[in-house]
Amino acid sequence: MLEINKDNNNKNKNRSIMQNKIFLSLIVTVTFLFLLVNSESNFVEVYSQEQQQQQESSNSSIVLTAKLIDDEYRWIDSNTNINPTLNMTSRVDNQITIKSLKGDSEEHEIVIEGVTSDGDKEELVKSDEIEDGSSTAINFNPADIQEDNNSSSSNYQSLEYYCEYHPDTMRGQVQIIK
């Protein structure tokens, strides 16, 4: 009889040990899956940040809004600077977005031109027209004009931008950052 009780106790112990192993395995598995899911989402976030940094280093964005100030139109940037100097990075696609305010029936169009030491001007890039709340964008890579053999860009003393329709009041300088 003692032998049977001993066998039953051993079976119960073995069953208990087996249940504990299964429970422990289940906890380890759930913990592993939890960590895996969280680490994957963190990996995606890190990858997205790296991808965003690569995109930011390969292009630059400038936004100008046409605004009537004291009865004259001006370009205003996101920091409310009037006809700001546009800092553009060399060898990068610089996107310039121009916007018109809703209700503004005047047309606006941005032009970037190179000015030679002789004072000659050459139109390098030009946007579409905007008016009444519309917007448009152009891309400008300063390296493109430097590599264009037909361009006299090596002779450019400066780069300027202006509005085709308001060239006297909507005008500023372009500065190339290497």
FIFI-428841 format. One record per residue: x, y, z of N, C-alpha, C in turn. Coordinates in Angstrom, 1 decimal, always signed. Layout:
N
[seza [X, Y, Z], [X, Y, Z], [X, Y, Z]] ...
This chain:
178
[seza [+0.8, -1.2, +0.0], [+0.0, +0.0, +0.0], [+0.9, +1.3, +0.0]] [seza [+1.9, +1.2, +0.8], [+2.9, +2.3, +0.8], [+3.5, +2.5, -0.5]] [seza [+3.7, +1.4, -1.2], [+4.3, +1.5, -2.5], [+3.3, +2.2, -3.5]] [seza [+2.1, +2.0, -3.4], [+1.1, +2.6, -4.3], [+1.0, +4.1, -4.0]] [seza [+1.0, +4.5, -2.7], [+0.9, +5.9, -2.4], [+2.2, +6.6, -2.9]] [seza [+3.3, +5.9, -2.8], [+4.5, +6.5, -3.3], [+4.5, +6.7, -4.8]] [seza [+3.9, +5.7, -5.5], [+3.8, +5.9, -7.0], [+2.8, +7.0, -7.3]] [seza [+1.7, +7.1, -6.6], [+0.8, +8.2, -6.8], [+1.4, +9.6, -6.5]] [seza [+2.2, +9.6, -5.4], [+2.8, +10.9, -5.1], [+3.8, +11.3, -6.2]] [seza [+4.6, +10.3, -6.7], [+5.5, +10.5, -7.8], [+4.8, +11.0, -9.1]] [seza [+3.7, +10.3, -9.4], [+2.9, +10.7, -10.5], [+2.4, +12.1, -10.4]] [seza [+1.9, +12.5, -9.2], [+1.4, +13.8, -8.9], [+2.5, +14.9, -9.0]] [seza [+3.6, +14.5, -8.5], [+4.8, +15.4, -8.6], [+5.2, +15.6, -10.0]] [seza [+5.3, +14.5, -10.8], [+5.6, +14.6, -12.2], [+4.6, +15.4, -12.9]] [seza [+3.3, +15.2, -12.6], [+2.3, +16.0, -13.3], [+2.4, +17.4, -13.0]] [seza [+2.7, +17.7, -11.7], [+2.8, +19.1, -11.2], [+4.1, +19.8, -11.9]] [seza [+5.2, +19.0, -12.0], [+6.4, +19.5, -12.6], [+6.1, +19.8, -14.1]] [seza [+5.4, +18.9, -14.7], [+5.0, +19.0, -16.2], [+4.1, +20.2, -16.4]] [seza [+3.2, +20.4, -15.5], [+2.3, +21.6, -15.6], [+3.1, +22.9, -15.4]] [seza [+4.0, +22.9, -14.4], [+4.8, +24.1, -14.2], [+5.7, +24.3, -15.4]] [seza [+6.3, +23.3, -16.0], [+7.1, +23.5, -17.2], [+6.2, +24.1, -18.4]] [seza [+5.0, +23.6, -18.5], [+4.2, +24.1, -19.6], [+3.8, +25.6, -19.3]] [seza [+3.5, +25.8, -18.0], [+3.1, +27.2, -17.7], [+4.3, +28.2, -17.9]] [seza [+5.5, +27.7, -17.5], [+6.7, +28.5, -17.6], [+7.0, +28.7, -19.1]] [seza [+6.8, +27.7, -19.9], [+7.1, +27.8, -21.4], [+6.1, +28.8, -22.0]] [seza [+4.8, +28.7, -21.5], [+3.8, +29.6, -22.0], [+4.2, +31.1, -21.7]] [seza [+4.6, +31.3, -20.4], [+5.0, +32.7, -20.0], [+6.2, +33.2, -20.9]] [seza [+7.2, +32.3, -21.1], [+8.4, +32.7, -21.9], [+8.0, +33.0, -23.3]] [seza [+7.1, +32.2, -23.9], [+6.7, +32.4, -25.2], [+5.9, +33.7, -25.4]] [seza [+5.0, +34.0, -24.5], [+4.2, +35.2, -24.5], [+5.1, +36.4, -24.3]] [seza [+6.1, +36.3, -23.4], [+7.0, +37.4, -23.2], [+7.9, +37.6, -24.4]] [seza [+8.3, +36.6, -25.0], [+9.1, +36.7, -26.3], [+8.3, +37.3, -27.4]] [seza [+7.1, +36.9, -27.6], [+6.2, +37.5, -28.6], [+6.0, +39.0, -28.3]] [seza [+5.8, +39.3, -27.1], [+5.5, +40.7, -26.7], [+6.8, +41.6, -27.0]] [seza [+7.9, +41.1, -26.7], [+9.2, +41.8, -27.0], [+9.4, +41.9, -28.5]] [seza [+9.1, +40.8, -29.2], [+9.3, +40.8, -30.6], [+8.4, +41.8, -31.3]] [seza [+7.2, +41.9, -30.9], [+6.2, +42.8, -31.5], [+6.7, +44.3, -31.2]] [seza [+7.0, +44.5, -30.0], [+7.5, +45.9, -29.6], [+8.8, +46.3, -30.3]] [seza [+9.7, +45.3, -30.4], [+11.0, +45.6, -31.0], [+10.8, +45.9, -32.5]] [seza [+9.9, +45.2, -33.1], [+9.6, +45.4, -34.6], [+9.1, +46.8, -34.8]] [seza [+8.1, +47.2, -33.9], [+7.6, +48.5, -34.1], [+8.6, +49.6, -33.9]] [seza [+9.5, +49.4, -32.9], [+10.6, +50.3, -32.7], [+11.6, +50.3, -33.8]] [seza [+11.8, +49.1, -34.4], [+12.7, +49.1, -35.6], [+12.1, +49.9, -36.7]] [seza [+10.8, +49.7, -36.9], [+10.1, +50.5, -38.0], [+10.3, +52.0, -37.7]] [seza [+10.1, +52.4, -36.5], [+10.2, +53.8, -36.2], [+11.6, +54.3, -36.4]] [seza [+12.6, +53.6, -36.0], [+14.0, +54.0, -36.3], [+14.3, +54.0, -37.8]] [seza [+13.8, +53.0, -38.5], [+14.0, +53.0, -39.9], [+13.3, +54.2, -40.6]] [seza [+12.1, +54.5, -40.1], [+11.4, +55.7, -40.6], [+12.2, +57.0, -40.4]] [seza [+12.7, +57.1, -39.2], [+13.5, +58.3, -38.9], [+14.7, +58.4, -39.8]] [seza [+15.4, +57.3, -40.0], [+16.6, +57.3, -40.8], [+16.2, +57.6, -42.3]] [seza [+15.1, +57.0, -42.7], [+14.6, +57.4, -44.1], [+14.3, +58.8, -44.2]] [seza [+13.6, +59.4, -43.2], [+13.2, +60.8, -43.2], [+14.5, +61.7, -43.2]] [seza [+15.5, +61.3, -42.4], [+16.7, +62.1, -42.4], [+17.4, +62.0, -43.8]] [seza [+17.4, +60.9, -44.4], [+18.0, +60.8, -45.8], [+17.2, +61.6, -46.7]] [seza [+15.9, +61.6, -46.6], [+15.1, +62.5, -47.5], [+15.3, +63.9, -47.3]] [seza [+15.5, +64.3, -46.0], [+15.7, +65.7, -45.7], [+17.1, +66.1, -46.2]] [seza [+18.0, +65.2, -46.2], [+19.4, +65.6, -46.7], [+19.4, +65.6, -48.2]] [seza [+18.4, +65.0, -48.9], [+18.5, +65.0, -50.3], [+17.5, +66.0, -50.9]] [seza [+16.7, +66.7, -50.1], [+15.9, +67.8, -50.6], [+15.6, +68.7, -49.5]] [seza [+15.3, +70.0, -49.9], [+15.0, +71.0, -49.0], [+13.7, +71.7, -49.4]] [seza [+12.9, +72.2, -48.5], [+11.7, +72.8, -48.8], [+11.5, +74.2, -48.3]] [seza [+11.1, +75.1, -49.2], [+10.8, +76.5, -48.8], [+9.4, +76.8, -49.2]] [seza [+8.7, +77.6, -48.4], [+7.3, +78.0, -48.7], [+7.3, +79.5, -48.6]] [seza [+6.8, +80.1, -49.7], [+6.6, +81.5, -49.8], [+5.1, +81.8, -50.1]] [seza [+4.5, +82.8, -49.4], [+3.2, +83.2, -49.6], [+3.1, +84.6, -50.1]] [seza [+2.3, +84.8, -51.1], [+2.2, +86.2, -51.7], [+1.2, +86.9, -50.8]] [seza [+1.6, +88.1, -50.3], [+0.7, +88.8, -49.4], [+0.8, +90.3, -49.6]] [seza [-0.3, +91.0, -49.6], [-0.4, +92.4, -49.8], [-0.1, +93.1, -48.5]] [seza [+1.0, +93.9, -48.4], [+1.4, +94.6, -47.3], [+1.5, +96.1, -47.7]] [seza [+0.8, +97.0, -47.0], [+0.8, +98.4, -47.3], [+0.7, +98.7, -48.8]] [seza [-0.3, +98.1, -49.4], [-0.7, +98.2, -50.8], [+0.4, +97.7, -51.8]] [seza [+1.3, +96.9, -51.3], [+2.3, +96.3, -52.2], [+2.4, +94.8, -51.9]] [seza [+2.6, +94.0, -52.9], [+2.7, +92.6, -52.7], [+4.1, +92.3, -52.3]] [seza [+4.3, +91.3, -51.4], [+5.6, +90.8, -50.9], [+5.5, +89.3, -50.8]] [seza [+6.7, +88.7, -50.8], [+6.8, +87.2, -50.5], [+7.0, +87.2, -49.0]] [seza [+6.3, +86.3, -48.3], [+6.4, +86.1, -46.9], [+6.7, +84.6, -46.7]] [seza [+7.8, +84.3, -45.8], [+8.1, +82.9, -45.5], [+7.4, +82.5, -44.3]] [seza [+7.6, +81.2, -43.9], [+6.9, +80.7, -42.7], [+7.2, +81.4, -41.4]] [seza [+8.3, +82.1, -41.4], [+8.7, +82.9, -40.2], [+8.3, +84.3, -40.3]] [seza [+7.4, +84.6, -41.2], [+6.9, +86.0, -41.5], [+8.0, +87.0, -42.0]] [seza [+9.1, +86.5, -42.5], [+10.1, +87.4, -43.0], [+9.6, +87.9, -44.4]] [seza [+9.8, +89.1, -44.7], [+9.4, +89.7, -46.0], [+10.6, +89.6, -47.0]] [seza [+10.2, +89.1, -48.2], [+11.2, +88.9, -49.2], [+12.5, +88.3, -48.7]] [seza [+12.4, +87.2, -48.0], [+13.6, +86.6, -47.3], [+14.7, +86.1, -48.3]] [seza [+15.9, +86.1, -47.8], [+17.0, +85.4, -48.6], [+16.7, +83.9, -48.6]] [seza [+16.6, +83.3, -49.7], [+16.3, +81.8, -49.8], [+17.7, +81.1, -49.7]] [seza [+17.8, +80.3, -48.6], [+19.0, +79.5, -48.5], [+18.8, +78.2, -49.1]] [seza [+19.5, +77.9, -50.2], [+19.4, +76.6, -50.9], [+20.7, +75.8, -50.8]] [seza [+20.5, +74.5, -50.7], [+21.7, +73.6, -50.6], [+22.1, +73.2, -51.9]] [seza [+23.4, +73.2, -52.2], [+23.9, +72.8, -53.4], [+23.8, +71.3, -53.5]] [seza [+23.6, +70.7, -54.7], [+23.5, +69.3, -55.0], [+22.3, +68.7, -54.3]] [seza [+21.3, +69.5, -54.1], [+20.1, +69.0, -53.4], [+18.9, +69.6, -54.2]] [seza [+17.8, +68.8, -54.4], [+16.6, +69.4, -54.9], [+15.9, +70.2, -53.9]] [seza [+15.9, +71.5, -54.1], [+15.3, +72.5, -53.2], [+13.9, +72.7, -53.8]] [seza [+12.9, +72.4, -53.0], [+11.5, +72.6, -53.5], [+11.0, +74.0, -52.9]] [seza [+10.5, +74.8, -53.8], [+10.0, +76.1, -53.5], [+8.5, +76.1, -53.8]] [seza [+7.7, +76.2, -52.8], [+6.3, +76.2, -52.9], [+5.8, +77.7, -52.8]] [seza [+5.0, +78.1, -53.7], [+4.4, +79.5, -53.6], [+2.9, +79.3, -53.4]] [seza [+2.4, +80.2, -52.6], [+0.9, +80.2, -52.2], [+0.3, +81.5, -52.4]] [seza [-0.9, +81.5, -52.8], [-1.7, +82.7, -52.9], [-2.8, +82.7, -51.8]] [seza [-3.1, +83.8, -51.2], [-4.2, +83.8, -50.2], [-5.5, +83.7, -50.8]] [seza [-6.5, +83.1, -50.2], [-7.8, +83.0, -50.7], [-8.4, +84.4, -50.8]] [seza [-9.0, +84.6, -52.0], [-9.6, +86.0, -52.2], [-8.6, +86.9, -52.9]] [seza [-7.4, +86.5, -53.1], [-6.4, +87.3, -53.8], [-6.5, +87.0, -55.3]] [seza [-7.1, +88.0, -56.0], [-7.3, +87.8, -57.5], [-6.1, +88.1, -58.3]] [seza [-5.0, +88.6, -57.7], [-3.8, +89.0, -58.4], [-3.0, +87.7, -58.8]] [seza [-2.4, +87.6, -59.9], [-1.6, +86.5, -60.3], [-0.2, +86.7, -59.8]] [seza [+0.5, +85.5, -59.4], [+1.8, +85.5, -58.9], [+2.6, +84.4, -59.6]] [seza [+3.8, +84.5, -59.8], [+4.7, +83.5, -60.4], [+6.1, +83.8, -60.0]] [seza [+6.8, +82.8, -59.5], [+8.2, +83.0, -59.1], [+9.1, +82.6, -60.2]] [seza [+10.2, +83.4, -60.3], [+11.2, +83.2, -61.3], [+12.6, +83.3, -60.5]] [seza [+13.5, +82.3, -60.8], [+14.8, +82.4, -60.3], [+15.7, +82.7, -61.4]] [seza [+16.6, +83.7, -61.3], [+17.5, +84.0, -62.3], [+18.9, +84.1, -61.8]] [seza [+19.9, +83.9, -62.7], [+21.3, +84.1, -62.4], [+21.7, +85.4, -63.0]] [seza [+22.5, +86.1, -62.2], [+23.1, +87.4, -62.6], [+24.6, +87.3, -62.8]] [seza [+25.1, +87.6, -64.0], [+26.5, +87.5, -64.2], [+27.2, +88.8, -63.8]] [seza [+28.5, +88.7, -63.8], [+29.3, +89.9, -63.3], [+29.1, +91.1, -64.3]] [seza [+28.7, +90.7, -65.5], [+28.4, +91.8, -66.5], [+27.0, +92.4, -66.3]] [seza [+26.2, +91.8, -65.4], [+24.9, +92.3, -65.1], [+23.8, +91.7, -66.0]] [seza [+24.3, +90.7, -66.9], [+23.3, +90.0, -67.7], [+22.5, +89.0, -66.8]] [seza [+21.3, +88.8, -67.1], [+20.4, +88.0, -66.3], [+19.9, +86.8, -67.2]] [seza [+19.9, +85.6, -66.6], [+19.4, +84.4, -67.2], [+18.4, +83.7, -66.4]] [seza [+17.2, +83.5, -66.9], [+16.1, +82.8, -66.2], [+16.5, +81.4, -66.1]] [seza [+16.5, +80.8, -64.8], [+16.9, +79.5, -64.6], [+15.7, +78.5, -64.4]] [seza [+14.7, +79.0, -63.7], [+13.5, +78.2, -63.4], [+12.4, +79.2, -63.1]] [seza [+11.2, +78.7, -63.5], [+10.0, +79.5, -63.4], [+8.8, +78.6, -63.0]] [seza [+8.0, +79.1, -62.1], [+6.8, +78.4, -61.6], [+5.6, +78.6, -62.5]] [seza [+4.5, +77.9, -62.3], [+3.2, +78.2, -62.9], [+2.6, +79.4, -62.1]] [seza [+1.6, +79.9, -62.7], [+0.9, +81.0, -62.0], [+0.0, +80.5, -60.9]] [seza [-0.2, +81.4, -59.9], [-1.1, +81.1, -58.8], [-2.0, +82.3, -58.6]] [seza [-3.2, +82.1, -58.0], [-4.1, +83.2, -57.6], [-5.2, +82.5, -56.8]] [seza [-5.9, +83.4, -56.0], [-7.1, +83.0, -55.3], [-6.9, +81.7, -54.5]] [seza [-5.9, +81.6, -53.6], [-5.8, +80.5, -52.7], [-5.1, +79.3, -53.3]] [seza [-4.6, +79.4, -54.5], [-3.9, +78.2, -55.1], [-2.4, +78.2, -54.8]] [seza [-1.8, +77.1, -55.1], [-0.3, +77.0, -54.9], [+0.3, +76.2, -55.9]] [seza [+1.6, +76.3, -56.0], [+2.4, +75.5, -57.0], [+3.8, +75.3, -56.4]] [seza [+4.5, +74.4, -56.9], [+5.9, +74.2, -56.5], [+6.8, +73.9, -57.6]] [seza [+8.1, +74.3, -57.4], [+9.1, +74.1, -58.4], [+10.3, +73.5, -57.6]] [seza [+11.1, +72.7, -58.3], [+12.4, +72.2, -57.8], [+13.5, +72.9, -58.4]] [seza [+14.5, +73.2, -57.6], [+15.7, +73.8, -58.1], [+16.9, +73.3, -57.4]] [seza [+17.8, +72.7, -58.2], [+19.1, +72.2, -57.7], [+20.2, +73.0, -58.3]] [seza [+20.9, +73.8, -57.5], [+22.0, +74.7, -58.0], [+23.1, +73.9, -58.7]] [seza [+23.3, +72.7, -58.4], [+24.3, +71.9, -59.0], [+24.0, +71.7, -60.5]] [seza [+22.7, +71.6, -60.8], [+22.2, +71.4, -62.2], [+22.7, +72.6, -63.1]] [seza [+22.6, +73.8, -62.6], [+23.1, +74.9, -63.5], [+24.6, +75.0, -63.6]] [seza [+25.3, +74.5, -62.6], [+26.7, +74.5, -62.6], [+27.2, +73.4, -63.6]] [seza [+26.4, +72.3, -63.8], [+26.9, +71.2, -64.6], [+26.4, +71.4, -66.1]] [seza [+25.5, +72.4, -66.3], [+24.9, +72.6, -67.6], [+26.0, +73.4, -68.5]] [seza [+26.5, +72.7, -69.5], [+27.5, +73.4, -70.3], [+27.0, +74.6, -71.1]] [seza [+25.7, +74.6, -71.4], [+25.1, +75.7, -72.2], [+24.8, +76.9, -71.3]] [seza [+24.9, +76.8, -70.0], [+24.7, +77.8, -69.1], [+25.9, +78.6, -68.8]] [seza [+25.8, +79.9, -68.5], [+26.9, +80.7, -68.1], [+27.0, +80.7, -66.6]] [seza [+26.6, +79.7, -65.9], [+26.5, +79.7, -64.5], [+27.8, +79.9, -63.8]] [seza [+28.9, +79.5, -64.4], [+30.2, +79.7, -63.7], [+30.4, +81.2, -63.6]] [seza [+29.7, +82.0, -64.4], [+29.9, +83.5, -64.4], [+28.9, +84.2, -63.5]] [seza [+28.0, +83.4, -62.9], [+27.0, +84.0, -62.0], [+27.6, +84.7, -60.8]] [seza [+27.3, +85.9, -60.6], [+27.8, +86.6, -59.5], [+26.8, +86.5, -58.3]] [seza [+25.5, +86.3, -58.7], [+24.5, +86.1, -57.7], [+23.3, +85.5, -58.3]] [seza [+22.4, +85.0, -57.5], [+21.1, +84.4, -57.9], [+20.0, +85.2, -57.2]] [seza [+18.9, +85.5, -57.9], [+17.8, +86.3, -57.4], [+16.5, +85.5, -57.7]] [seza [+15.5, +85.9, -57.0], [+14.1, +85.4, -57.3], [+13.2, +86.6, -57.3]] [seza [+12.1, +86.5, -58.0], [+11.1, +87.6, -58.1], [+9.8, +87.1, -58.6]] [seza [+8.8, +87.9, -58.4], [+7.5, +87.6, -59.0], [+7.4, +88.2, -60.4]] [seza [+7.0, +87.4, -61.3], [+6.9, +87.8, -62.7], [+6.0, +89.1, -62.8]] [seza [+4.9, +89.1, -62.0], [+4.0, +90.2, -62.1], [+4.2, +91.4, -61.2]] [seza [+5.1, +91.2, -60.2], [+5.4, +92.2, -59.2], [+6.9, +92.2, -58.9]] [seza [+7.7, +92.4, -60.0], [+9.2, +92.2, -59.8], [+9.9, +93.3, -58.9]] [seza [+9.2, +94.4, -58.7], [+9.9, +95.5, -57.9], [+9.7, +95.3, -56.4]] [seza [+8.5, +94.7, -56.0], [+8.2, +94.5, -54.6], [+8.3, +93.1, -54.1]] [seza [+8.3, +92.1, -55.0], [+8.4, +90.7, -54.6], [+9.7, +90.2, -55.1]] [seza [+10.8, +90.5, -54.5], [+12.1, +90.2, -55.0], [+13.1, +89.9, -53.8]] [seza [+14.0, +89.0, -54.0], [+14.9, +88.6, -53.0], [+16.2, +87.9, -53.5]] [seza [+17.1, +87.6, -52.7], [+18.3, +86.9, -53.1], [+18.2, +85.4, -52.8]] [seza [+19.0, +84.7, -53.5], [+19.2, +83.2, -53.3], [+20.6, +83.0, -52.9]] [seza [+20.8, +82.3, -51.7], [+22.1, +82.0, -51.2], [+22.3, +80.5, -51.3]] [seza [+23.4, +80.1, -51.9], [+23.7, +78.7, -52.1], [+24.6, +78.2, -50.9]] [seza [+24.2, +77.2, -50.3], [+25.0, +76.6, -49.1], [+25.6, +75.3, -49.6]] [seza [+26.9, +75.2, -49.5], [+27.6, +74.0, -50.0], [+27.6, +72.9, -49.0]] 
